[in-house]
Amino acid sequence: MSDLRRVGRGLITLKVPAKGELRVIQSVQDVIRLWKEGAEGKIAMVEDAGITTLGPILPRLAGVVCKSGGLGSHLAIVTREFSIPALMATKIESAESLDRRRVMIQPIDGPDGLLLAED
């Protein structure tokens, strides 16, 4: 990945980085679309910490960014079981759309991690 800049910060479920194309998931239709396109290597961003929506594609994802939840939420637990890094309670610091951008989940000290995007 080329130059990266910080676009968010959250609680990281695994101290493992993840890289991929970010996809914003807002509905079951978005999951179906990503299932058909191929979810391998993608990082899904969701508003809430529910696992039901991501269930069909979760094992194929490189990472997950969730704007709510915590390290004890169901999504955090399941992503750890699948060894998929996730950022929980992520505060997005950029007003620009991140959908279809190349991003990286990067662990930092303590329970925190960063969401970095290519310029």
Backbone as a chain_set.jsonl record, in Angstrom:
{"seq": "MSDLRRVGRGLITLKVPAKGELRVIQSVQDVIRLWKEGAEGKIAMVEDAGITTLGPILPRLAGVVCKSGGLGSHLAIVTREFSIPALMATKIESAESLDRRRVMIQPIDGPDGLLLAED", "coords": {"N": [[0.848, -1.173, 0.0], [0.44, 2.277, -0.689], [1.139, 5.631, 0.441], [-0.24, 6.103, 3.644], [-2.891, 7.356, 5.661], [-4.298, 8.318, 8.772], [-7.654, 7.578, 9.424], [-9.448, 6.746, 11.259], [-10.133, 5.425, 14.584], [-10.194, 2.802, 16.965], [-11.18, 0.085, 19.168], [-9.196, -2.755, 19.178], [-9.584, -6.144, 18.225], [-7.789, -8.22, 17.778], [-4.252, -8.383, 17.838], [-3.247, -7.984, 15.183], [-2.473, -6.941, 11.938], [-4.554, -5.888, 9.144], [-5.227, -5.744, 5.673], [-6.991, -4.363, 2.907], [-9.724, -3.852, 0.569], [-12.124, -1.587, 1.582], [-15.502, -2.093, 2.361], [-18.621, -0.658, 2.757], [-21.222, -1.812, 4.652], [-24.599, -1.781, 4.727], [-26.963, -3.061, 4.513], [-28.773, -6.166, 4.022], [-28.776, -6.63, 1.32], [-26.382, -5.466, 0.525], [-24.585, -7.297, 1.613], [-25.245, -9.591, 0.136], [-24.515, -8.724, -2.423], [-21.746, -8.414, -2.063], [-21.105, -11.048, -1.453], [-21.605, -12.266, -3.927], [-19.738, -10.899, -5.564], [-17.384, -11.541, -4.343], [-15.984, -11.837, -1.305], [-13.479, -12.172, -0.329], [-10.523, -10.973, 1.085], [-11.565, -8.462, 1.589], [-12.513, -5.673, 3.675], [-15.032, -5.198, 5.868], [-17.266, -2.606, 6.784], [-19.443, -1.786, 9.333], [-22.358, -0.403, 10.954], [-23.429, -1.24, 13.443], [-22.896, -3.695, 16.076], [-23.89, -6.209, 15.396], [-23.864, -9.644, 14.444], [-25.396, -11.088, 12.731], [-25.982, -10.034, 10.13], [-23.453, -10.05, 8.817], [-22.768, -12.703, 8.877], [-22.887, -14.679, 6.633], [-20.662, -13.944, 5.037], [-18.522, -13.54, 6.689], [-16.32, -15.44, 7.302], [-14.7, -15.085, 5.07], [-13.724, -12.544, 5.008], [-11.106, -10.063, 5.324], [-10.953, -8.311, 7.388], [-12.831, -6.397, 9.853], [-14.63, -3.425, 10.477], [-16.291, -1.795, 12.943], [-18.672, 0.54, 13.989], [-19.775, 0.643, 16.478], [-20.256, -1.136, 19.598], [-18.101, -3.257, 21.63], [-15.112, -4.784, 23.018], [-16.137, -7.054, 24.156], [-18.416, -7.655, 22.767], [-20.659, -9.584, 20.686], [-19.901, -9.67, 17.946], [-17.16, -8.974, 18.144], [-16.17, -11.16, 19.594], [-16.74, -13.326, 17.871], [-15.261, -12.618, 15.563], [-12.684, -12.816, 16.613], [-12.603, -15.576, 17.071], [-12.544, -16.489, 14.456], [-10.107, -15.561, 13.76], [-9.934, -12.998, 12.641], [-9.034, -9.708, 12.323], [-10.608, -7.004, 13.987], [-11.929, -3.742, 14.324], [-13.527, -2.211, 16.915], [-16.138, -0.066, 18.195], [-15.425, 2.113, 16.623], [-14.287, 5.284, 15.833], [-14.798, 7.293, 13.218], [-12.755, 9.538, 11.575], [-12.836, 11.058, 9.344], [-14.515, 12.892, 6.848], [-14.897, 12.095, 4.3], [-16.019, 9.619, 1.917], [-15.346, 6.243, 2.573], [-15.879, 3.95, 1.309], [-14.988, 1.345, -0.828], [-12.342, 2.051, -0.802], [-8.816, 1.464, -0.394], [-7.704, 0.163, 2.581], [-6.209, -0.132, 5.879], [-6.155, -1.993, 8.838], [-4.596, -1.309, 11.765], [-2.865, -2.428, 14.535], [-2.124, -0.763, 17.63], [-0.521, 0.448, 20.629], [-1.74, -0.993, 23.703], [-5.291, -1.535, 23.989], [-6.046, -0.475, 21.584], [-6.543, 0.375, 18.08], [-5.817, 1.47, 14.739], [-7.484, 2.858, 11.872], [-6.379, 3.081, 8.723], [-6.092, 4.807, 5.622], [-5.407, 4.665, 2.125], [-3.858, 7.326, 0.384]], "CA": [[0.0, 0.0, 0.0], [1.222, 3.506, -0.754], [1.017, 6.485, 1.618], [-1.429, 5.874, 4.451], [-3.19, 8.372, 6.662], [-5.273, 7.882, 9.766], [-9.03, 8.014, 9.2], [-10.281, 6.28, 12.356], [-9.498, 4.772, 15.729], [-11.138, 1.997, 17.727], [-10.645, -0.989, 19.999], [-8.843, -3.843, 18.272], [-9.87, -7.461, 18.785], [-6.569, -9.018, 17.646], [-3.071, -7.561, 17.546], [-2.843, -8.437, 13.855], [-2.928, -5.98, 10.924], [-5.33, -6.395, 8.007], [-5.278, -4.825, 4.535], [-7.961, -4.738, 1.897], [-10.674, -2.851, 0.098], [-13.209, -1.422, 2.538], [-16.867, -2.058, 1.84], [-19.63, -0.252, 3.722], [-22.36, -2.73, 4.653], [-25.741, -1.14, 5.368], [-28.163, -3.878, 4.356], [-28.581, -7.544, 3.576], [-28.476, -6.55, -0.106], [-24.942, -5.209, 0.414], [-23.914, -8.576, 1.9], [-25.477, -10.461, -1.024], [-23.689, -8.188, -3.501], [-20.357, -8.748, -1.758], [-21.019, -12.511, -1.58], [-21.519, -12.578, -5.358], [-18.486, -10.33, -6.086], [-16.264, -12.189, -3.665], [-15.645, -11.087, -0.092], [-12.101, -12.469, 0.046], [-9.621, -9.842, 1.132], [-12.275, -7.204, 1.823], [-12.754, -5.245, 5.043], [-16.41, -4.716, 5.945], [-17.566, -1.609, 7.804], [-20.846, -1.827, 9.727], [-22.749, 0.577, 11.972], [-23.625, -1.834, 14.762], [-22.09, -4.871, 16.378], [-24.607, -7.455, 15.146], [-23.173, -10.614, 13.585], [-26.352, -11.737, 11.832], [-25.842, -9.556, 8.759], [-22.167, -10.438, 8.229], [-22.569, -14.144, 9.004], [-22.567, -15.441, 5.416], [-19.381, -13.582, 4.41], [-17.5, -13.296, 7.7], [-15.079, -16.226, 7.192], [-13.934, -14.682, 3.89], [-13.252, -11.169, 5.156], [-9.768, -9.806, 5.873], [-11.127, -7.537, 8.609], [-14.127, -5.765, 10.102], [-14.645, -2.156, 11.196], [-17.631, -1.591, 13.474], [-18.75, 1.857, 14.617], [-20.298, 0.511, 17.836], [-19.82, -2.358, 20.265], [-16.879, -3.253, 22.416], [-14.322, -6.0, 22.894], [-16.936, -8.187, 24.63], [-19.623, -7.831, 21.952], [-20.719, -10.828, 19.918], [-19.087, -9.536, 16.735], [-15.75, -9.028, 18.541], [-15.863, -12.539, 19.987], [-16.767, -14.192, 16.68], [-14.111, -12.301, 14.698], [-11.497, -13.416, 17.241], [-12.668, -17.023, 16.827], [-12.166, -16.693, 13.06], [-8.796, -14.907, 13.595], [-10.124, -11.847, 11.763], [-8.926, -8.467, 13.087], [-11.748, -6.092, 13.92], [-11.924, -2.514, 15.128], [-14.843, -2.001, 17.504], [-16.365, 1.295, 18.695], [-14.534, 2.915, 15.79], [-14.637, 6.676, 15.55], [-14.284, 7.693, 11.905], [-12.257, 10.912, 11.69], [-12.809, 11.634, 8.005], [-15.847, 13.124, 6.292], [-14.954, 11.514, 2.962], [-16.482, 8.234, 1.828], [-14.272, 5.249, 2.588], [-16.339, 2.79, 0.555], [-14.152, 0.904, -1.952], [-10.973, 2.555, -0.637], [-7.841, 0.536, 0.196], [-7.475, 0.542, 3.968], [-5.461, -1.054, 6.725], [-6.387, -2.006, 10.275], [-3.253, -1.379, 12.346], [-2.816, -2.409, 16.0], [-1.177, 0.115, 18.315], [-0.384, 0.072, 22.032], [-2.951, -1.218, 24.495], [-6.419, -2.157, 23.286], [-6.443, 0.37, 20.456], [-6.07, 0.158, 16.725], [-6.095, 2.568, 13.816], [-7.924, 2.606, 10.51], [-5.583, 3.905, 7.825], [-6.538, 4.747, 4.236], [-4.459, 5.131, 1.11], [-4.112, 8.65, -0.2]], "C": [[0.895, 1.238, 0.0], [1.041, 4.321, 0.527], [-0.316, 6.269, 2.314], [-1.635, 7.034, 5.406], [-4.32, 7.869, 7.553], [-6.646, 8.451, 9.445], [-9.969, 7.546, 10.307], [-9.467, 5.602, 13.435], [-10.567, 4.0, 16.487], [-10.42, 1.004, 18.616], [-10.38, -2.191, 19.111], [-9.023, -5.2, 18.951], [-8.658, -8.383, 18.761], [-5.417, -8.088, 17.324], [-2.441, -8.026, 16.234], [-3.323, -7.386, 12.849], [-3.756, -6.673, 9.838], [-5.347, -5.318, 6.931], [-6.349, -5.307, 3.573], [-8.815, -3.565, 1.463], [-11.826, -2.79, 1.087], [-14.539, -1.377, 1.815], [-17.819, -1.69, 2.962], [-20.837, -1.164, 3.553], [-23.494, -2.074, 5.429], [-26.999, -1.989, 5.301], [-27.791, -5.305, 3.958], [-28.237, -7.562, 2.091], [-26.99, -6.281, -0.333], [-24.146, -6.489, 0.659], [-24.053, -9.519, 0.707], [-24.606, -10.019, -2.198], [-22.214, -8.572, -3.288], [-20.122, -10.254, -1.838], [-20.817, -12.889, -3.053], [-20.21, -12.086, -5.968], [-17.265, -11.061, -5.567], [-15.798, -11.338, -2.498], [-14.193, -11.294, 0.331], [-11.25, -11.205, -0.003], [-10.276, -8.496, 1.362], [-12.361, -6.93, 3.326], [-14.145, -4.613, 5.07], [-16.543, -3.693, 7.057], [-19.066, -1.603, 8.057], [-21.099, -0.802, 10.826], [-22.842, -0.039, 13.361], [-22.946, -3.187, 14.866], [-22.833, -6.195, 16.176], [-23.856, -8.358, 14.18], [-24.104, -11.195, 12.528], [-26.157, -11.316, 10.383], [-24.567, -10.065, 8.102], [-21.939, -11.947, 8.196], [-22.177, -14.878, 7.733], [-21.191, -15.148, 4.812], [-18.233, -13.49, 5.406], [-16.234, -14.13, 7.531], [-14.176, -15.811, 6.032], [-13.298, -13.303, 4.022], [-11.842, -11.114, 5.71], [-9.868, -9.067, 7.197], [-12.515, -6.941, 8.684], [-13.887, -4.465, 10.85], [-16.089, -1.934, 11.628], [-17.66, -0.281, 14.241], [-19.306, 1.807, 16.04], [-19.7, -0.732, 18.477], [-18.524, -2.174, 21.036], [-16.169, -4.582, 22.26], [-15.063, -7.237, 23.4], [-18.194, -8.43, 23.822], [-19.528, -9.114, 21.125], [-19.848, -10.765, 18.673], [-17.597, -9.619, 17.069], [-15.333, -10.452, 18.879], [-15.781, -13.441, 18.76], [-15.587, -13.884, 15.755], [-12.822, -12.856, 15.294], [-11.458, -14.92, 16.987], [-12.239, -17.373, 15.402], [-10.779, -16.111, 12.75], [-8.846, -13.765, 12.585], [-10.003, -10.577, 12.607], [-10.163, -7.594, 12.888], [-11.468, -4.881, 14.791], [-13.349, -2.301, 15.607], [-14.92, -0.578, 18.052], [-15.482, 2.286, 17.934], [-15.105, 4.305, 15.559], [-13.979, 7.045, 14.224], [-13.965, 9.184, 11.963], [-12.225, 11.629, 10.344], [-14.237, 11.79, 7.498], [-16.005, 12.482, 4.912], [-15.475, 10.079, 3.011], [-15.278, 7.295, 1.788], [-14.646, 4.009, 1.787], [-15.466, 2.576, -0.681], [-12.743, 1.491, -1.925], [-10.099, 1.449, -0.068], [-7.518, 1.036, 1.602], [-6.639, -0.513, 4.68], [-5.931, -0.879, 8.161], [-5.025, -2.24, 10.906], [-3.332, -1.371, 13.869], [-1.819, -1.365, 16.491], [-1.141, -0.319, 19.775], [-1.731, -0.099, 22.722], [-4.047, -1.846, 23.659], [-6.812, -1.446, 21.995], [-5.854, -0.063, 19.121], [-6.485, 1.342, 15.867], [-6.679, 2.028, 12.523], [-7.176, 3.602, 9.648], [-6.095, 3.73, 6.405], [-5.44, 5.242, 3.319], [-4.851, 6.518, 0.654], [-4.282, 8.533, -1.692]], "O": [[1.965, 1.246, 0.608], [0.811, 3.746, 1.591], [-1.373, 6.251, 1.684], [-0.674, 7.624, 5.9], [-5.177, 7.095, 7.126], [-6.793, 9.652, 9.221], [-11.149, 7.897, 10.309], [-8.3, 5.254, 13.25], [-11.696, 4.466, 16.638], [-9.204, 1.074, 18.793], [-11.263, -2.605, 18.36], [-8.656, -5.376, 20.113], [-8.517, -9.239, 19.634], [-5.596, -7.104, 16.606], [-1.271, -8.406, 16.183], [-4.484, -6.98, 12.908], [-3.664, -7.886, 9.646], [-5.465, -4.13, 7.231], [-6.586, -6.508, 3.44], [-8.647, -2.439, 1.931], [-12.437, -3.811, 1.399], [-14.686, -0.711, 0.79], [-17.826, -2.338, 4.008], [-21.402, -1.277, 2.465], [-23.379, -1.835, 6.631], [-27.994, -1.679, 5.956], [-26.647, -5.597, 3.609], [-27.48, -8.426, 1.647], [-26.402, -6.807, -1.278], [-23.144, -6.736, -0.012], [-23.086, -10.172, 0.314], [-24.024, -10.855, -2.889], [-21.533, -8.998, -4.22], [-19.046, -10.688, -2.251], [-19.971, -13.721, -3.382], [-19.625, -12.776, -6.803], [-16.251, -11.185, -6.254], [-15.277, -10.24, -2.691], [-13.73, -10.643, 1.267], [-11.253, -10.469, -0.99], [-9.591, -7.473, 1.331], [-12.289, -7.85, 4.141], [-14.403, -3.623, 4.386], [-16.003, -3.88, 8.147], [-19.863, -1.438, 7.134], [-20.181, -0.387, 11.534], [-22.393, 0.555, 14.341], [-22.483, -3.747, 13.872], [-22.428, -7.21, 16.743], [-23.276, -7.882, 13.204], [-23.636, -11.74, 11.529], [-26.167, -12.166, 9.492], [-24.597, -10.473, 6.941], [-21.003, -12.414, 7.546], [-21.211, -15.641, 7.751], [-20.614, -16.009, 4.148], [-17.077, -13.372, 4.998], [-15.142, -13.567, 7.609], [-12.995, -16.159, 6.022], [-12.427, -12.941, 3.231], [-11.423, -11.991, 6.465], [-8.977, -9.176, 8.038], [-13.277, -6.97, 7.718], [-13.047, -4.401, 11.747], [-16.997, -1.888, 10.798], [-16.774, -0.016, 15.054], [-19.307, 2.822, 16.737], [-18.747, -1.311, 17.956], [-17.942, -1.09, 21.081], [-16.581, -5.418, 21.456], [-14.654, -8.359, 23.101], [-18.972, -9.325, 24.155], [-18.441, -9.648, 20.904], [-19.128, -11.719, 18.377], [-16.845, -10.271, 16.345], [-14.253, -10.895, 18.487], [-14.848, -14.234, 18.632], [-14.975, -14.808, 15.217], [-11.955, -13.321, 14.554], [-10.394, -15.477, 16.718], [-11.643, -18.424, 15.168], [-10.329, -16.162, 11.605], [-7.929, -13.584, 11.783], [-10.799, -10.385, 13.526], [-10.688, -7.464, 11.783], [-10.852, -4.983, 15.852], [-14.274, -2.219, 14.799], [-13.895, 0.04, 18.338], [-14.874, 3.178, 18.526], [-16.253, 4.468, 15.145], [-12.754, 7.102, 14.123], [-14.808, 9.993, 12.354], [-11.636, 12.704, 10.231], [-15.07, 10.907, 7.701], [-17.123, 12.341, 4.416], [-15.375, 9.412, 4.041], [-14.317, 7.531, 1.056], [-13.82, 3.115, 1.607], [-15.236, 3.494, -1.468], [-12.03, 1.431, -2.926], [-10.588, 0.588, 0.663], [-7.11, 2.182, 1.788], [-6.397, -1.608, 4.171], [-6.085, 0.244, 8.642], [-4.368, -3.242, 10.625], [-3.818, -0.399, 14.446], [-0.799, -1.115, 15.849], [-1.689, -1.368, 20.114], [-2.718, 0.551, 22.379], [-3.771, -2.603, 22.728], [-7.821, -1.795, 21.381], [-4.836, -0.751, 19.044], [-7.38, 2.109, 16.222], [-6.409, 0.894, 12.127], [-7.316, 4.813, 9.813], [-6.49, 2.63, 6.019], [-4.65, 6.115, 3.677], [-6.035, 6.841, 0.552], [-4.505, 9.538, -2.368]]}, "num_chains": 1, "name": "protein.A"}
